Amino acid sequence: PKLKNKNLKQPLMTRSRSTGLGKNKGQSQGSGKLSSNSKNPPGSASAALGRCTKAHNIVVVKSGVRQSGPETDPDIQRLQSIPMFLPVMRGTVNLPSHRDPEILERLQPAPLRALCLKMQAHYATRANDIAAEQTDIVQKIKETDGEINRLMAGLTDNQKRYAKYAEKLSKVHDVSHQVKKCHMLLGQTLESLNTLNNLLPLEDRLEPFVWTAS
């Protein structure tokens, strides 16, 4: 019975193949040969149609914000707008072995020598001027030092003189203090004399003593 079922299924497969060949008969190049379109699986066309319909059915609610990169920076845009320029003499500092053979032909030593001579003369003139100014400054410094020393010596002498005057003034202060003390003692003595004079009898009393300070 199993063998009979297998034999029954075989005619169905041949029919489906024959129907597929009959549909693509106009596209085949020869009888009994399949075209290139028949090699694609039958579900690929429907999947492509489904993707197209899904792509057309997308609804954009809000567009995404584009992230600003360095290209949108105005400074970078201005730098990029600067035209490219090349140096006068081709060559790089980092590559000393790379030399342009045309450099020696284009360089002329006479203008360079004249420029060096001008720079040398300018430097020599400025060096002489600076040396003369330094000499004047040194001379003025010496004169200033001498004047400062002279003023310092005069101030020292004045200080010594004023110290002597201060010592004399201190002595005058002591003398004034002694005079005040003597005047006080003299006043006390006069009071004692008046008291003694009042104790004497009338016929023995002396005239009152009057002290006048001149």
ChimeraX commands (.cxc) that place a marker at each C-alpha (Angstrom):
marker #1 position 0.00,0.00,0.00 radius 0.5
marker #1 position 2.86,2.42,0.75 radius 0.5
marker #1 position 4.26,1.89,-2.71 radius 0.5
marker #1 position 0.90,2.66,-4.25 radius 0.5
marker #1 position 0.71,5.95,-2.36 radius 0.5
marker #1 position 4.15,6.96,-3.62 radius 0.5
marker #1 position 3.10,6.19,-7.16 radius 0.5
marker #1 position -0.01,8.27,-6.72 radius 0.5
marker #1 position 1.94,11.32,-5.51 radius 0.5
marker #1 position 4.31,11.34,-8.46 radius 0.5
marker #1 position 1.71,12.36,-11.09 radius 0.5
marker #1 position 0.70,15.33,-8.86 radius 0.5
marker #1 position 4.26,16.62,-8.75 radius 0.5
marker #1 position 4.63,16.30,-12.50 radius 0.5
marker #1 position 1.37,18.19,-12.97 radius 0.5
marker #1 position 2.50,21.09,-10.79 radius 0.5
marker #1 position 5.77,21.24,-12.63 radius 0.5
marker #1 position 4.01,21.11,-15.96 radius 0.5
marker #1 position 1.61,23.89,-14.95 radius 0.5
marker #1 position 4.54,26.07,-13.78 radius 0.5
marker #1 position 6.26,25.45,-17.07 radius 0.5
marker #1 position 3.07,26.28,-18.94 radius 0.5
marker #1 position 2.71,29.65,-17.19 radius 0.5
marker #1 position 6.30,30.67,-17.93 radius 0.5
marker #1 position 6.18,29.28,-21.42 radius 0.5
marker #1 position 6.29,32.69,-23.05 radius 0.5
marker #1 position 9.36,33.70,-21.04 radius 0.5
marker #1 position 11.38,30.54,-21.74 radius 0.5
marker #1 position 13.98,30.60,-24.47 radius 0.5
marker #1 position 13.34,27.08,-25.70 radius 0.5
marker #1 position 11.03,24.16,-25.21 radius 0.5
marker #1 position 11.63,22.19,-22.02 radius 0.5
marker #1 position 13.95,24.95,-20.48 radius 0.5
marker #1 position 13.06,27.28,-17.58 radius 0.5
marker #1 position 13.78,31.02,-17.80 radius 0.5
marker #1 position 15.79,33.03,-15.28 radius 0.5
marker #1 position 12.59,34.35,-13.67 radius 0.5
marker #1 position 11.47,30.82,-12.81 radius 0.5
marker #1 position 14.53,30.35,-10.59 radius 0.5
marker #1 position 13.29,32.91,-8.01 radius 0.5
marker #1 position 11.11,31.42,-5.30 radius 0.5
marker #1 position 7.39,32.13,-5.66 radius 0.5
marker #1 position 7.25,33.95,-2.26 radius 0.5
marker #1 position 9.89,36.59,-3.13 radius 0.5
marker #1 position 7.49,38.76,-5.18 radius 0.5
marker #1 position 4.86,38.80,-2.44 radius 0.5
marker #1 position 7.50,39.68,0.20 radius 0.5
marker #1 position 8.74,42.59,-1.95 radius 0.5
marker #1 position 5.18,43.86,-2.37 radius 0.5
marker #1 position 4.66,43.62,1.40 radius 0.5
marker #1 position 7.80,45.62,2.09 radius 0.5
marker #1 position 6.76,48.34,-0.38 radius 0.5
marker #1 position 3.33,48.66,1.19 radius 0.5
marker #1 position 4.86,48.79,4.69 radius 0.5
marker #1 position 7.34,51.51,3.60 radius 0.5
marker #1 position 4.53,53.61,2.12 radius 0.5
marker #1 position 2.39,53.20,5.23 radius 0.5
marker #1 position 5.02,54.82,7.59 radius 0.5
marker #1 position 3.72,58.07,9.17 radius 0.5
marker #1 position 6.37,60.56,10.37 radius 0.5
marker #1 position 5.17,62.31,13.53 radius 0.5
marker #1 position 8.27,64.46,14.18 radius 0.5
marker #1 position 11.50,64.48,12.28 radius 0.5
marker #1 position 14.61,63.68,14.27 radius 0.5
marker #1 position 17.03,66.42,15.26 radius 0.5
marker #1 position 20.23,66.25,13.36 radius 0.5
marker #1 position 23.29,66.32,15.54 radius 0.5
marker #1 position 25.49,69.28,14.67 radius 0.5
marker #1 position 28.99,68.12,13.85 radius 0.5
marker #1 position 32.22,70.06,13.39 radius 0.5
marker #1 position 31.27,70.73,9.76 radius 0.5
marker #1 position 28.55,73.19,10.87 radius 0.5
marker #1 position 30.95,75.27,12.98 radius 0.5
marker #1 position 31.32,78.75,11.37 radius 0.5
marker #1 position 35.00,78.97,12.32 radius 0.5
marker #1 position 35.76,75.65,10.64 radius 0.5
marker #1 position 33.76,76.72,7.59 radius 0.5
marker #1 position 35.79,79.94,7.36 radius 0.5
marker #1 position 39.02,77.97,7.70 radius 0.5
marker #1 position 37.90,75.60,4.94 radius 0.5
marker #1 position 37.10,78.57,2.70 radius 0.5
marker #1 position 40.75,79.75,2.84 radius 0.5
marker #1 position 42.47,78.75,-0.40 radius 0.5
marker #1 position 45.39,76.38,-0.19 radius 0.5
marker #1 position 48.82,77.92,-0.65 radius 0.5
marker #1 position 52.28,76.42,-0.98 radius 0.5
marker #1 position 55.60,77.69,0.43 radius 0.5
marker #1 position 58.13,79.46,-1.75 radius 0.5
marker #1 position 60.72,76.72,-1.33 radius 0.5
marker #1 position 59.46,73.21,-1.30 radius 0.5
marker #1 position 60.75,71.02,1.46 radius 0.5
marker #1 position 59.94,70.07,5.02 radius 0.5
marker #1 position 61.76,70.54,8.27 radius 0.5
marker #1 position 60.87,67.08,9.52 radius 0.5
marker #1 position 62.40,65.43,6.45 radius 0.5
marker #1 position 65.96,66.80,6.13 radius 0.5
marker #1 position 66.88,64.17,3.56 radius 0.5
marker #1 position 64.25,65.47,1.13 radius 0.5
marker #1 position 65.67,68.45,-0.76 radius 0.5
marker #1 position 64.44,70.19,-3.88 radius 0.5
marker #1 position 67.24,70.24,-6.49 radius 0.5
marker #1 position 65.90,73.52,-7.91 radius 0.5
marker #1 position 66.50,75.46,-4.68 radius 0.5
marker #1 position 70.20,76.02,-5.33 radius 0.5
marker #1 position 69.46,77.25,-8.84 radius 0.5
marker #1 position 66.80,79.73,-7.70 radius 0.5
marker #1 position 68.75,81.15,-4.73 radius 0.5
marker #1 position 71.17,83.99,-5.47 radius 0.5
marker #1 position 73.94,84.64,-2.90 radius 0.5
marker #1 position 74.48,88.35,-3.69 radius 0.5
marker #1 position 71.18,89.70,-2.24 radius 0.5
marker #1 position 71.51,87.40,0.75 radius 0.5
marker #1 position 75.06,88.64,1.37 radius 0.5
marker #1 position 73.93,92.26,1.06 radius 0.5
marker #1 position 71.13,91.61,3.54 radius 0.5
marker #1 position 73.56,90.00,5.98 radius 0.5
marker #1 position 75.96,92.96,5.65 radius 0.5
marker #1 position 73.13,95.41,6.35 radius 0.5
marker #1 position 72.10,93.43,9.40 radius 0.5
marker #1 position 75.71,93.31,10.59 radius 0.5
marker #1 position 76.12,97.09,10.17 radius 0.5
marker #1 position 72.83,97.71,11.96 radius 0.5
marker #1 position 73.77,95.42,14.84 radius 0.5
marker #1 position 77.23,97.06,15.11 radius 0.5
marker #1 position 75.69,100.55,15.22 radius 0.5
marker #1 position 73.19,99.56,17.85 radius 0.5
marker #1 position 75.90,97.79,19.88 radius 0.5
marker #1 position 78.07,100.94,19.86 radius 0.5
marker #1 position 75.12,103.09,20.91 radius 0.5
marker #1 position 74.24,100.69,23.70 radius 0.5
marker #1 position 77.87,100.58,24.88 radius 0.5
marker #1 position 78.02,104.40,24.98 radius 0.5
marker #1 position 74.74,104.54,26.90 radius 0.5
marker #1 position 76.02,101.93,29.35 radius 0.5
marker #1 position 79.19,104.00,29.91 radius 0.5
marker #1 position 77.11,107.11,30.59 radius 0.5
marker #1 position 74.87,105.18,32.96 radius 0.5
marker #1 position 77.87,103.81,34.87 radius 0.5
marker #1 position 79.34,107.33,35.17 radius 0.5
marker #1 position 76.02,108.71,36.41 radius 0.5
marker #1 position 75.76,105.88,38.92 radius 0.5
marker #1 position 79.22,106.74,40.26 radius 0.5
marker #1 position 78.29,110.43,40.53 radius 0.5
marker #1 position 75.06,109.54,42.30 radius 0.5
marker #1 position 76.92,107.30,44.75 radius 0.5
marker #1 position 79.36,110.14,45.54 radius 0.5
marker #1 position 76.52,112.60,46.10 radius 0.5
marker #1 position 74.71,110.12,48.33 radius 0.5
marker #1 position 77.87,109.55,50.39 radius 0.5
marker #1 position 78.35,113.32,50.76 radius 0.5
marker #1 position 74.76,113.79,51.90 radius 0.5
marker #1 position 75.11,110.87,54.28 radius 0.5
marker #1 position 78.24,112.39,55.84 radius 0.5
marker #1 position 76.48,115.76,56.27 radius 0.5
marker #1 position 73.47,114.12,57.87 radius 0.5
marker #1 position 75.75,112.20,60.24 radius 0.5
marker #1 position 77.50,115.42,61.33 radius 0.5
marker #1 position 74.14,117.14,61.86 radius 0.5
marker #1 position 72.98,114.18,63.93 radius 0.5
marker #1 position 76.04,114.42,66.17 radius 0.5
marker #1 position 75.62,118.20,66.54 radius 0.5
marker #1 position 71.94,117.86,67.41 radius 0.5
marker #1 position 72.82,115.14,69.92 radius 0.5
marker #1 position 75.11,117.65,71.69 radius 0.5
marker #1 position 72.37,120.28,71.63 radius 0.5
marker #1 position 69.93,117.78,73.09 radius 0.5
marker #1 position 72.39,117.02,75.87 radius 0.5
marker #1 position 72.75,120.74,76.65 radius 0.5
marker #1 position 68.99,121.17,76.60 radius 0.5
marker #1 position 68.65,118.36,79.09 radius 0.5
marker #1 position 71.10,120.25,81.37 radius 0.5
marker #1 position 69.05,123.43,81.00 radius 0.5
marker #1 position 66.00,121.47,82.04 radius 0.5
marker #1 position 67.82,120.27,85.13 radius 0.5
marker #1 position 68.89,123.85,85.96 radius 0.5
marker #1 position 65.31,125.08,85.54 radius 0.5
marker #1 position 64.13,122.36,87.87 radius 0.5
marker #1 position 66.72,123.40,90.47 radius 0.5
marker #1 position 65.69,127.07,90.14 radius 0.5
marker #1 position 62.05,126.17,90.70 radius 0.5
marker #1 position 63.05,124.17,93.76 radius 0.5
marker #1 position 65.09,127.11,95.15 radius 0.5
marker #1 position 62.17,129.47,94.57 radius 0.5
marker #1 position 59.88,127.15,96.49 radius 0.5
marker #1 position 62.33,126.90,99.39 radius 0.5
marker #1 position 62.72,130.69,99.45 radius 0.5
marker #1 position 58.98,131.11,99.66 radius 0.5
marker #1 position 58.84,128.68,102.57 radius 0.5
marker #1 position 61.67,130.63,104.29 radius 0.5
marker #1 position 59.80,133.93,103.88 radius 0.5
marker #1 position 56.68,132.42,105.39 radius 0.5
marker #1 position 58.75,131.20,108.36 radius 0.5
marker #1 position 60.31,134.68,108.78 radius 0.5
marker #1 position 56.91,136.35,108.76 radius 0.5
marker #1 position 55.66,133.88,111.33 radius 0.5
marker #1 position 58.65,134.56,113.62 radius 0.5
marker #1 position 58.33,138.29,113.07 radius 0.5
marker #1 position 54.71,138.19,114.16 radius 0.5
marker #1 position 55.67,136.32,117.33 radius 0.5
marker #1 position 58.03,139.12,118.44 radius 0.5
marker #1 position 56.83,142.12,120.47 radius 0.5
marker #1 position 55.78,145.18,118.54 radius 0.5
marker #1 position 58.87,147.19,119.38 radius 0.5
marker #1 position 61.12,144.28,118.28 radius 0.5
marker #1 position 59.35,143.40,115.05 radius 0.5
marker #1 position 61.06,144.01,111.74 radius 0.5
marker #1 position 59.54,145.48,108.69 radius 0.5
marker #1 position 57.84,142.88,106.48 radius 0.5
marker #1 position 60.24,141.41,103.93 radius 0.5
marker #1 position 59.09,141.78,100.32 radius 0.5
marker #1 position 60.69,139.52,97.67 radius 0.5
marker #1 position 60.54,140.71,94.09 radius 0.5
marker #1 position 61.60,138.33,91.33 radius 0.5
marker #1 position 63.49,140.19,88.60 radius 0.5
marker link #1:1,2 radius 0.2
marker link #1:2,3 radius 0.2
marker link #1:3,4 radius 0.2
marker link #1:4,5 radius 0.2
marker link #1:5,6 radius 0.2
marker link #1:6,7 radius 0.2
marker link #1:7,8 radius 0.2
marker link #1:8,9 radius 0.2
marker link #1:9,10 radius 0.2
marker link #1:10,11 radius 0.2
marker link #1:11,12 radius 0.2
marker link #1:12,13 radius 0.2
marker link #1:13,14 radius 0.2
marker link #1:14,15 radius 0.2
marker link #1:15,16 radius 0.2
marker link #1:16,17 radius 0.2
marker link #1:17,18 radius 0.2
marker link #1:18,19 radius 0.2
marker link #1:19,20 radius 0.2
marker link #1:20,21 radius 0.2
marker link #1:21,22 radius 0.2
marker link #1:22,23 radius 0.2
marker link #1:23,24 radius 0.2
marker link #1:24,25 radius 0.2
marker link #1:25,26 radius 0.2
marker link #1:26,27 radius 0.2
marker link #1:27,28 radius 0.2
marker link #1:28,29 radius 0.2
marker link #1:29,30 radius 0.2
marker link #1:30,31 radius 0.2
marker link #1:31,32 radius 0.2
marker link #1:32,33 radius 0.2
marker link #1:33,34 radius 0.2
marker link #1:34,35 radius 0.2
marker link #1:35,36 radius 0.2
marker link #1:36,37 radius 0.2
marker link #1:37,38 radius 0.2
marker link #1:38,39 radius 0.2
marker link #1:39,40 radius 0.2
marker link #1:40,41 radius 0.2
marker link #1:41,42 radius 0.2
marker link #1:42,43 radius 0.2
marker link #1:43,44 radius 0.2
marker link #1:44,45 radius 0.2
marker link #1:45,46 radius 0.2
marker link #1:46,47 radius 0.2
marker link #1:47,48 radius 0.2
marker link #1:48,49 radius 0.2
marker link #1:49,50 radius 0.2
marker link #1:50,51 radius 0.2
marker link #1:51,52 radius 0.2
marker link #1:52,53 radius 0.2
marker link #1:53,54 radius 0.2
marker link #1:54,55 radius 0.2
marker link #1:55,56 radius 0.2
marker link #1:56,57 radius 0.2
marker link #1:57,58 radius 0.2
marker link #1:58,59 radius 0.2
marker link #1:59,60 radius 0.2
marker link #1:60,61 radius 0.2
marker link #1:61,62 radius 0.2
marker link #1:62,63 radius 0.2
marker link #1:63,64 radius 0.2
marker link #1:64,65 radius 0.2
marker link #1:65,66 radius 0.2
marker link #1:66,67 radius 0.2
marker link #1:67,68 radius 0.2
marker link #1:68,69 radius 0.2
marker link #1:69,70 radius 0.2
marker link #1:70,71 radius 0.2
marker link #1:71,72 radius 0.2
marker link #1:72,73 radius 0.2
marker link #1:73,74 radius 0.2
marker link #1:74,75 radius 0.2
marker link #1:75,76 radius 0.2
marker link #1:76,77 radius 0.2
marker link #1:77,78 radius 0.2
marker link #1:78,79 radius 0.2
marker link #1:79,80 radius 0.2
marker link #1:80,81 radius 0.2
marker link #1:81,82 radius 0.2
marker link #1:82,83 radius 0.2
marker link #1:83,84 radius 0.2
marker link #1:84,85 radius 0.2
marker link #1:85,86 radius 0.2
marker link #1:86,87 radius 0.2
marker link #1:87,88 radius 0.2
marker link #1:88,89 radius 0.2
marker link #1:89,90 radius 0.2
marker link #1:90,91 radius 0.2
marker link #1:91,92 radius 0.2
marker link #1:92,93 radius 0.2
marker link #1:93,94 radius 0.2
marker link #1:94,95 radius 0.2
marker link #1:95,96 radius 0.2
marker link #1:96,97 radius 0.2
marker link #1:97,98 radius 0.2
marker link #1:98,99 radius 0.2
marker link #1:99,100 radius 0.2
marker link #1:100,101 radius 0.2
marker link #1:101,102 radius 0.2
marker link #1:102,103 radius 0.2
marker link #1:103,104 radius 0.2
marker link #1:104,105 radius 0.2
marker link #1:105,106 radius 0.2
marker link #1:106,107 radius 0.2
marker link #1:107,108 radius 0.2
marker link #1:108,109 radius 0.2
marker link #1:109,110 radius 0.2
marker link #1:110,111 radius 0.2
marker link #1:111,112 radius 0.2
marker link #1:112,113 radius 0.2
marker link #1:113,114 radius 0.2
marker link #1:114,115 radius 0.2
marker link #1:115,116 radius 0.2
marker link #1:116,117 radius 0.2
marker link #1:117,118 radius 0.2
marker link #1:118,119 radius 0.2
marker link #1:119,120 radius 0.2
marker link #1:120,121 radius 0.2
marker link #1:121,122 radius 0.2
marker link #1:122,123 radius 0.2
marker link #1:123,124 radius 0.2
marker link #1:124,125 radius 0.2
marker link #1:125,126 radius 0.2
marker link #1:126,127 radius 0.2
marker link #1:127,128 radius 0.2
marker link #1:128,129 radius 0.2
marker link #1:129,130 radius 0.2
marker link #1:130,131 radius 0.2
marker link #1:131,132 radius 0.2
marker link #1:132,133 radius 0.2
marker link #1:133,134 radius 0.2
marker link #1:134,135 radius 0.2
marker link #1:135,136 radius 0.2
marker link #1:136,137 radius 0.2
marker link #1:137,138 radius 0.2
marker link #1:138,139 radius 0.2
marker link #1:139,140 radius 0.2
marker link #1:140,141 radius 0.2
marker link #1:141,142 radius 0.2
marker link #1:142,143 radius 0.2
marker link #1:143,144 radius 0.2
marker link #1:144,145 radius 0.2
marker link #1:145,146 radius 0.2
marker link #1:146,147 radius 0.2
marker link #1:147,148 radius 0.2
marker link #1:148,149 radius 0.2
marker link #1:149,150 radius 0.2
marker link #1:150,151 radius 0.2
marker link #1:151,152 radius 0.2
marker link #1:152,153 radius 0.2
marker link #1:153,154 radius 0.2
marker link #1:154,155 radius 0.2
marker link #1:155,156 radius 0.2
marker link #1:156,157 radius 0.2
marker link #1:157,158 radius 0.2
marker link #1:158,159 radius 0.2
marker link #1:159,160 radius 0.2
marker link #1:160,161 radius 0.2
marker link #1:161,162 radius 0.2
marker link #1:162,163 radius 0.2
marker link #1:163,164 radius 0.2
marker link #1:164,165 radius 0.2
marker link #1:165,166 radius 0.2
marker link #1:166,167 radius 0.2
marker link #1:167,168 radius 0.2
marker link #1:168,169 radius 0.2
marker link #1:169,170 radius 0.2
marker link #1:170,171 radius 0.2
marker link #1:171,172 radius 0.2
marker link #1:172,173 radius 0.2
marker link #1:173,174 radius 0.2
marker link #1:174,175 radius 0.2
marker link #1:175,176 radius 0.2
marker link #1:176,177 radius 0.2
marker link #1:177,178 radius 0.2
marker link #1:178,179 radius 0.2
marker link #1:179,180 radius 0.2
marker link #1:180,181 radius 0.2
marker link #1:181,182 radius 0.2
marker link #1:182,183 radius 0.2
marker link #1:183,184 radius 0.2
marker link #1:184,185 radius 0.2
marker link #1:185,186 radius 0.2
marker link #1:186,187 radius 0.2
marker link #1:187,188 radius 0.2
marker link #1:188,189 radius 0.2
marker link #1:189,190 radius 0.2
marker link #1:190,191 radius 0.2
marker link #1:191,192 radius 0.2
marker link #1:192,193 radius 0.2
marker link #1:193,194 radius 0.2
marker link #1:194,195 radius 0.2
marker link #1:195,196 radius 0.2
marker link #1:196,197 radius 0.2
marker link #1:197,198 radius 0.2
marker link #1:198,199 radius 0.2
marker link #1:199,200 radius 0.2
marker link #1:200,201 radius 0.2
marker link #1:201,202 radius 0.2
marker link #1:202,203 radius 0.2
marker link #1:203,204 radius 0.2
marker link #1:204,205 radius 0.2
marker link #1:205,206 radius 0.2
marker link #1:206,207 radius 0.2
marker link #1:207,208 radius 0.2
marker link #1:208,209 radius 0.2
marker link #1:209,210 radius 0.2
marker link #1:210,211 radius 0.2
marker link #1:211,212 radius 0.2
marker link #1:212,213 radius 0.2
marker link #1:213,214 radius 0.2
view
